Amino acid sequence: MTRDEFSKFVEKSVEEVIHMAEEKCATTFPRKCSFRWLGRSHPLVEQNVVEHIVERVYVDEEHIYPCVDIGVADLLDDGSLLIVGSVAGYAPRQFGRNWTGREGPFVPVVGVPLLNRMAGKPSNWTPDGTFAFITPDLKK
């Protein structure tokens, strides 16, 4: 898979995780989003989110990290979405199906901080803290 093809795949995948969060929260979210890799000291990326993800996950046409959790973690103060990701420790390989049976490396998740916020509870999550999430039914 070329880098350009993978970039388009990432763009589609980001839209899919936003849609999944909308289904779980029964609301419509803005398409303005920022991104952060989970873990200490990863900066918040406010522009070129797709390219930022591609830079970390795509090595070359034959090597792509095969398992990446990605999803909407929470809402930021300005009402935009915070999308987070975490690359599992598997070696890069050819583009294909992941352990969920989905095409590509992405395993969609919905952050518990977002679910709490939408239920009227405080999020109480910081990017350096433990991130809890759900993995919605992926068989659909």
N, CA and C atoms as a LAMMPS dump frame, in Angstrom:
ITEM: TIMESTEP
0
ITEM: NUMBER OF ATOMS
420
ITEM: BOX BOUNDS ff ff ff
-5.0000000000000000e+02 5.0000000000000000e+02
-5.0000000000000000e+02 5.0000000000000000e+02
-5.0000000000000000e+02 5.0000000000000000e+02
ITEM: ATOMS id mol type element x y z
1 1 1 N 0.856 -1.173 0
2 1 2 C 0 0 0
3 1 3 C 0.905 1.239 0
4 2 1 N 0.619 2.156 -0.901
5 2 2 C 1.425 3.38 -0.971
6 2 3 C 1.11 4.285 0.214
7 3 1 N 1.989 5.237 0.457
8 3 2 C 1.78 6.189 1.548
9 3 3 C 0.507 7.012 1.316
10 4 1 N 0.267 7.41 0.066
11 4 2 C -0.931 8.174 -0.249
12 4 3 C -2.194 7.35 0.007
13 5 1 N -2.179 6.087 -0.396
14 5 2 C -3.328 5.207 -0.138
15 5 3 C -3.541 5.031 1.362
16 6 1 N -2.448 4.878 2.1
17 6 2 C -2.572 4.711 3.546
18 6 3 C -3.092 5.991 4.2
19 7 1 N -2.661 7.135 3.723
20 7 2 C -3.17 8.41 4.256
21 7 3 C -4.684 8.506 4.084
22 8 1 N -5.176 8.105 2.927
23 8 2 C -6.628 8.111 2.69
24 8 3 C -7.325 7.112 3.612
25 9 1 N -6.679 5.978 3.847
26 9 2 C -7.235 4.979 4.762
27 9 3 C -7.303 5.541 6.186
28 10 1 N -6.266 6.254 6.612
29 10 2 C -6.258 6.859 7.945
30 10 3 C -7.367 7.898 8.061
31 11 1 N -7.528 8.724 7.044
32 11 2 C -8.582 9.739 7.057
33 11 3 C -9.963 9.091 7.226
34 12 1 N -10.2 8.025 6.485
35 12 2 C -11.466 7.286 6.595
36 12 3 C -11.606 6.671 7.987
37 13 1 N -10.525 6.144 8.529
38 13 2 C -10.559 5.508 9.853
39 13 3 C -10.861 6.512 10.954
40 14 1 N -10.316 7.714 10.851
41 14 2 C -10.604 8.762 11.838
42 14 3 C -12.094 9.096 11.803
43 15 1 N -12.652 9.214 10.622
44 15 2 C -14.094 9.467 10.509
45 15 3 C -14.899 8.321 11.128
46 16 1 N -14.458 7.09 10.929
47 16 2 C -15.163 5.936 11.492
48 16 3 C -15.149 5.947 13.017
49 17 1 N -14.014 6.324 13.637
50 17 2 C -13.99 6.339 15.105
51 17 3 C -14.851 7.469 15.653
52 18 1 N -14.925 8.587 14.933
53 18 2 C -15.822 9.666 15.364
54 18 3 C -17.272 9.19 15.266
55 19 1 N -17.61 8.539 14.176
56 19 2 C -18.969 8.019 14.002
57 19 3 C -19.31 7.003 15.1
58 20 1 N -18.364 6.144 15.444
59 20 2 C -18.6 5.157 16.496
60 20 3 C -18.863 5.846 17.832
61 21 1 N -18.108 6.896 18.14
62 21 2 C -18.334 7.652 19.375
63 21 3 C -19.701 8.319 19.354
64 22 1 N -20.095 8.815 18.198
65 22 2 C -21.424 9.424 18.075
66 22 3 C -22.515 8.403 18.359
67 23 1 N -22.357 7.199 17.86
68 23 2 C -23.356 6.148 18.113
69 23 3 C -23.43 5.815 19.602
70 24 1 N -22.288 5.692 20.253
71 24 2 C -22.263 5.342 21.681
72 24 3 C -22.81 6.458 22.551
73 25 1 N -22.623 7.711 22.119
74 25 2 C -23.049 8.862 22.921
75 25 3 C -24.378 9.449 22.461
76 26 1 N -24.932 8.92 21.38
77 26 2 C -26.206 9.393 20.829
78 26 3 C -26.195 10.903 20.599
79 27 1 N -25.124 11.381 19.972
80 27 2 C -25.008 12.795 19.656
81 27 3 C -24.143 12.959 18.411
82 28 1 N -24.116 14.163 17.898
83 28 2 C -23.259 14.482 16.756
84 28 3 C -22.105 15.33 17.26
85 29 1 N -20.903 14.97 16.872
86 29 2 C -19.711 15.709 17.278
87 29 3 C -19.173 16.541 16.128
88 30 1 N -18.455 17.607 16.488
89 30 2 C -17.8 18.397 15.439
90 30 3 C -16.697 17.571 14.782
91 31 1 N -16.302 17.948 13.605
92 31 2 C -15.217 17.238 12.924
93 31 3 C -13.873 17.901 13.186
94 32 1 N -13.871 18.954 13.987
95 32 2 C -12.608 19.557 14.399
96 32 3 C -12.01 18.681 15.494
97 33 1 N -10.762 18.246 15.289
98 33 2 C -10.17 17.369 16.284
99 33 3 C -8.67 17.608 16.42
100 34 1 N -8.174 17.203 17.571
101 34 2 C -6.752 17.169 17.854
102 34 3 C -6.399 15.726 18.149
103 35 1 N -5.112 15.441 18.18
104 35 2 C -4.672 14.062 18.361
105 35 3 C -3.497 14.02 19.333
106 36 1 N -3.444 12.917 20.098
107 36 2 C -2.316 12.69 21
108 36 3 C -2.072 11.186 21.096
109 37 1 N -0.807 10.791 20.965
110 37 2 C -0.457 9.406 21.262
111 37 3 C -0.52 9.235 22.762
112 38 1 N -1.031 8.12 23.23
113 38 2 C -1.103 7.875 24.669
114 38 3 C 0.301 7.671 25.23
115 39 1 N 0.471 8.067 26.462
116 39 2 C 1.755 7.932 27.131
117 39 3 C 2.323 9.283 27.492
118 40 1 N 3.238 9.259 28.392
119 40 2 C 3.848 10.5 28.869
120 40 3 C 4.6 11.233 27.757
121 41 1 N 4.557 12.5 27.827
122 41 2 C 5.338 13.433 27.013
123 41 3 C 5.007 13.474 25.525
124 42 1 N 3.876 12.934 25.121
125 42 2 C 3.484 13.076 23.719
126 42 3 C 2.707 14.378 23.566
127 43 1 N 3.1 15.217 22.632
128 43 2 C 2.437 16.515 22.473
129 43 3 C 1.055 16.39 21.835
130 44 1 N 0.241 17.378 22.088
131 44 2 C -1.059 17.485 21.44
132 44 3 C -0.828 18.019 20.028
133 45 1 N -1.372 17.305 19.046
134 45 2 C -1.247 17.702 17.639
135 45 3 C -2.575 18.314 17.228
136 46 1 N -2.54 19.585 16.846
137 46 2 C -3.768 20.284 16.518
138 46 3 C -3.984 20.461 15.02
139 47 1 N -2.957 20.185 14.224
140 47 2 C -3.067 20.32 12.779
141 47 3 C -2.44 19.097 12.12
142 48 1 N -2.886 18.802 10.931
143 48 2 C -2.329 17.673 10.16
144 48 3 C -2.373 16.358 10.938
145 49 1 N -3.508 16.088 11.558
146 49 2 C -3.67 14.894 12.379
147 49 3 C -3.419 13.628 11.563
148 50 1 N -3.992 13.548 10.379
149 50 2 C -3.823 12.351 9.549
150 50 3 C -2.349 12.117 9.249
151 51 1 N -1.643 13.142 8.847
152 51 2 C -0.22 13.001 8.532
153 51 3 C 0.582 12.571 9.761
154 52 1 N 0.217 13.089 10.922
155 52 2 C 0.9 12.714 12.163
156 52 3 C 0.732 11.213 12.433
157 53 1 N -0.461 10.7 12.224
158 53 2 C -0.709 9.268 12.422
159 53 3 C 0.068 8.457 11.39
160 54 1 N 0.025 8.878 10.152
161 54 2 C 0.739 8.173 9.08
162 54 3 C 2.236 8.104 9.396
163 55 1 N 2.814 9.191 9.863
164 55 2 C 4.246 9.217 10.168
165 55 3 C 4.637 8.154 11.185
166 56 1 N 3.761 7.855 12.126
167 56 2 C 4.082 6.882 13.182
168 56 3 C 3.782 5.446 12.765
169 57 1 N 2.746 5.216 11.974
170 57 2 C 2.252 3.872 11.697
171 57 3 C 2.794 3.302 10.383
172 58 1 N 3.02 4.142 9.416
173 58 2 C 3.451 3.706 8.087
174 58 3 C 4.979 3.764 7.997
175 59 1 N 5.594 2.625 7.682
176 59 2 C 7.043 2.589 7.5
177 59 3 C 7.367 2.679 6.012
178 60 1 N 6.81 1.757 5.244
179 60 2 C 6.957 1.759 3.79
180 60 3 C 5.846 0.886 3.215
181 61 1 N 5.844 0.669 1.911
182 61 2 C 4.747 -0.051 1.255
183 61 3 C 4.545 -1.466 1.785
184 62 1 N 5.561 -2.055 2.327
185 62 2 C 5.479 -3.432 2.831
186 62 3 C 5.454 -3.53 4.351
187 63 1 N 5.582 -2.4 5.048
188 63 2 C 5.7 -2.421 6.503
189 63 3 C 4.836 -1.337 7.149
190 64 1 N 3.797 -1.803 7.822
191 64 2 C 2.868 -0.933 8.537
192 64 3 C 2.63 -1.582 9.894
193 65 1 N 2.636 -0.779 10.952
194 65 2 C 2.359 -1.36 12.268
195 65 3 C 0.949 -1.937 12.251
196 66 1 N 0.78 -3.208 12.673
197 66 2 C -0.474 -3.932 12.439
198 66 3 C -1.575 -3.763 13.482
199 67 1 N -1.28 -3.11 14.611
200 67 2 C -2.307 -3.02 15.654
201 67 3 C -2.198 -1.669 16.351
202 68 1 N -3.189 -0.806 16.116
203 68 2 C -3.193 0.546 16.668
204 68 3 C -4.582 0.843 17.228
205 69 1 N -4.664 0.975 18.559
206 69 2 C -5.922 1.419 19.161
207 69 3 C -6.069 2.899 18.836
208 70 1 N -7.261 3.297 18.429
209 70 2 C -7.513 4.701 18.1
210 70 3 C -8.971 5.017 18.379
211 71 1 N -9.212 6.201 18.949
212 71 2 C -10.597 6.571 19.201
213 71 3 C -10.729 7.93 19.847
214 72 1 N -11.96 8.344 20.016
215 72 2 C -12.263 9.626 20.644
216 72 3 C -12.142 9.447 22.15
217 73 1 N -11.232 10.212 22.74
218 73 2 C -10.979 10.109 24.175
219 73 3 C -11.884 11.025 24.989
220 74 1 N -12.057 12.251 24.495
221 74 2 C -12.771 13.247 25.289
222 74 3 C -13.027 14.469 24.415
223 75 1 N -13.7 15.443 24.993
224 75 2 C -13.875 16.748 24.364
225 75 3 C -12.875 17.711 24.983
226 76 1 N -12.305 18.569 24.168
227 76 2 C -11.398 19.593 24.672
228 76 3 C -12.204 20.815 25.107
229 77 1 N -11.552 21.739 25.767
230 77 2 C -12.24 22.929 26.296
231 77 3 C -12.966 23.726 25.225
232 78 1 N -12.443 23.716 23.994
233 78 2 C -13.089 24.475 22.916
234 78 3 C -14.211 23.688 22.233
235 79 1 N -14.527 22.491 22.755
236 79 2 C -15.604 21.676 22.197
237 79 3 C -15.159 20.739 21.093
238 80 1 N -13.896 20.821 20.693
239 80 2 C -13.399 19.911 19.659
240 80 3 C -13.064 18.548 20.273
241 81 1 N -12.843 17.584 19.41
242 81 2 C -12.578 16.226 19.863
243 81 3 C -11.099 15.99 20.12
244 82 1 N -10.827 15.189 21.138
245 82 2 C -9.475 14.696 21.362
246 82 3 C -9.468 13.23 20.953
247 83 1 N -8.727 12.934 19.912
248 83 2 C -8.563 11.552 19.456
249 83 3 C -7.199 11.088 19.966
250 84 1 N -7.165 9.868 20.477
251 84 2 C -5.907 9.308 20.976
252 84 3 C -5.596 8.017 20.245
253 85 1 N -4.33 7.643 20.303
254 85 2 C -3.912 6.397 19.685
255 85 3 C -2.79 5.754 20.471
256 86 1 N -2.659 4.451 20.277
257 86 2 C -1.603 3.689 20.922
258 86 3 C -1.19 2.558 19.991
259 87 1 N 0.095 2.521 19.648
260 87 2 C 0.621 1.484 18.763
261 87 3 C 1.076 0.309 19.62
262 88 1 N 0.527 -0.878 19.345
263 88 2 C 0.932 -2.085 20.077
264 88 3 C 2.352 -2.47 19.667
265 89 1 N 2.962 -3.338 20.423
266 89 2 C 4.359 -3.681 20.238
267 89 3 C 4.683 -4.705 19.174
268 90 1 N 3.83 -4.87 18.182
269 90 2 C 4.091 -5.822 17.109
270 90 3 C 4.979 -5.201 16.037
271 91 1 N 5.793 -6.03 15.41
272 91 2 C 6.657 -5.56 14.329
273 91 3 C 5.815 -5.186 13.116
274 92 1 N 6.258 -4.19 12.368
275 92 2 C 5.541 -3.81 11.142
276 92 3 C 5.492 -4.972 10.154
277 93 1 N 4.395 -5.004 9.387
278 93 2 C 4.203 -6.042 8.372
279 93 3 C 3.321 -5.499 7.266
280 94 1 N 3.009 -6.337 6.298
281 94 2 C 2.154 -5.892 5.199
282 94 3 C 0.772 -5.509 5.708
283 95 1 N 0.153 -4.57 5.013
284 95 2 C -1.209 -4.155 5.316
285 95 3 C -2.121 -5.37 5.192
286 96 1 N -3 -5.552 6.161
287 96 2 C -3.932 -6.676 6.132
288 96 3 C -4.935 -6.554 7.252
289 97 1 N -5.564 -7.645 7.582
290 97 2 C -6.554 -7.65 8.661
291 97 3 C -5.864 -7.705 10.017
292 98 1 N -6.472 -7.035 11.004
293 98 2 C -5.937 -7.098 12.364
294 98 3 C -6.685 -8.158 13.171
295 99 1 N -6.381 -8.257 14.444
296 99 2 C -6.968 -9.315 15.281
297 99 3 C -8.485 -9.224 15.384
298 100 1 N -9.075 -8.073 15.095
299 100 2 C -10.531 -7.934 15.173
300 100 3 C -11.222 -8.428 13.906
301 101 1 N -10.4 -8.686 12.862
302 101 2 C -10.963 -9.058 11.568
303 101 3 C -11.168 -7.86 10.665
304 102 1 N -10.921 -6.661 11.189
305 102 2 C -11.056 -5.434 10.393
306 102 3 C -9.856 -5.27 9.481
307 103 1 N -10.082 -4.673 8.351
308 103 2 C -9.014 -4.364 7.411
309 103 3 C -8.163 -3.225 7.964
310 104 1 N -6.859 -3.404 7.968
311 104 2 C -5.943 -2.364 8.42
312 104 3 C -5.598 -2.492 9.888
313 105 1 N -4.751 -1.594 10.368
314 105 2 C -4.223 -1.729 11.718
315 105 3 C -5.11 -1.201 12.844
316 106 1 N -6.146 -0.459 12.519
317 106 2 C -6.849 0.287 13.556
318 106 3 C -7.931 -0.516 14.281
319 107 1 N -7.858 -0.425 15.622
320 107 2 C -8.86 -1.015 16.509
321 107 3 C -9.596 0.163 17.14
322 108 1 N -10.844 0.401 16.727
323 108 2 C -11.557 1.573 17.234
324 108 3 C -11.974 1.421 18.692
325 109 1 N -11.798 2.512 19.439
326 109 2 C -12.174 2.545 20.846
327 109 3 C -12.939 3.828 21.121
328 110 1 N -13.662 3.843 22.237
329 110 2 C -14.332 5.053 22.72
330 110 3 C -13.866 5.247 24.155
331 111 1 N -13.358 6.438 24.433
332 111 2 C -12.807 6.715 25.753
333 111 3 C -13.863 6.827 26.843
334 112 1 N -13.57 6.249 27.992
335 112 2 C -14.451 6.382 29.15
336 112 3 C -14.542 7.851 29.584
337 113 1 N -13.468 8.651 29.467
338 113 2 C -13.631 10.077 29.798
339 113 3 C -14.727 10.752 28.967
340 114 1 N -14.818 10.43 27.687
341 114 2 C -15.88 10.975 26.842
342 114 3 C -17.24 10.471 27.304
343 115 1 N -17.339 9.181 27.56
344 115 2 C -18.617 8.612 28.002
345 115 3 C -19.06 9.242 29.319
346 116 1 N -18.128 9.43 30.253
347 116 2 C -18.459 10.078 31.525
348 116 3 C -18.949 11.507 31.299
349 117 1 N -18.229 12.255 30.481
350 117 2 C -18.614 13.642 30.211
351 117 3 C -20.024 13.698 29.619
352 118 1 N -20.321 12.83 28.686
353 118 2 C -21.63 12.832 28.037
354 118 3 C -22.736 12.408 29
355 119 1 N -22.367 11.693 30.061
356 119 2 C -23.342 11.292 31.085
357 119 3 C -23.443 12.337 32.198
358 120 1 N -22.769 13.473 32.025
359 120 2 C -22.842 14.545 33.011
360 120 3 C -21.891 14.371 34.181
361 121 1 N -20.953 13.447 34.072
362 121 2 C -19.975 13.22 35.133
363 121 3 C -18.655 13.876 34.722
364 122 1 N -17.821 14.181 35.705
365 122 2 C -16.526 14.765 35.339
366 122 3 C -15.636 13.736 34.648
367 123 1 N -14.838 14.213 33.72
368 123 2 C -13.927 13.337 32.991
369 123 3 C -12.757 12.918 33.878
370 124 1 N -12.168 13.875 34.6
371 124 2 C -11.047 13.616 35.512
372 124 3 C -9.886 12.875 34.875
373 125 1 N -9.69 13.029 33.591
374 125 2 C -8.597 12.328 32.911
375 125 3 C -7.559 13.328 32.444
376 126 1 N -6.311 12.957 32.591
377 126 2 C -5.218 13.748 32.044
378 126 3 C -4.427 12.852 31.096
379 127 1 N -3.803 13.41 30.094
380 127 2 C -3.071 12.605 29.116
381 127 3 C -1.956 11.742 29.713
382 128 1 N -1.437 12.122 30.878
383 128 2 C -0.394 11.322 31.51
384 128 3 C -0.96 10.226 32.408
385 129 1 N -2.279 10.218 32.589
386 129 2 C -2.902 9.222 33.453
387 129 3 C -3.287 7.96 32.699
388 130 1 N -3.864 7.031 33.412
389 130 2 C -4.348 5.794 32.807
390 130 3 C -5.565 6.11 31.956
391 131 1 N -5.601 5.547 30.763
392 131 2 C -6.714 5.794 29.849
393 131 3 C -7.591 4.552 29.77
394 132 1 N -8.839 4.704 30.194
395 132 2 C -9.801 3.601 30.111
396 132 3 C -10.666 3.807 28.877
397 133 1 N -11.02 2.711 28.231
398 133 2 C -11.831 2.798 27.02
399 133 3 C -12.662 1.542 26.864
400 134 1 N -13.637 1.639 25.97
401 134 2 C -14.398 0.457 25.569
402 134 3 C -14.096 0.184 24.113
403 135 1 N -14.201 -1.062 23.745
404 135 2 C -14.076 -1.459 22.36
405 135 3 C -15.464 -1.933 21.948
406 136 1 N -16.22 -1.077 21.266
407 136 2 C -17.588 -1.441 20.888
408 136 3 C -17.599 -2.705 20.033
409 137 1 N -18.773 -3.283 19.915
410 137 2 C -18.945 -4.501 19.138
411 137 3 C -18.371 -4.31 17.735
412 138 1 N -17.323 -5.017 17.442
413 138 2 C -16.651 -4.855 16.158
414 138 3 C -17.165 -5.835 15.109
415 139 1 N -18.133 -6.628 15.439
416 139 2 C -18.657 -7.628 14.499
417 139 3 C -19.618 -7.029 13.49
418 140 1 N -20.045 -5.77 13.753
419 140 2 C -21.021 -5.13 12.864
420 140 3 C -20.483 -4.96 11.478
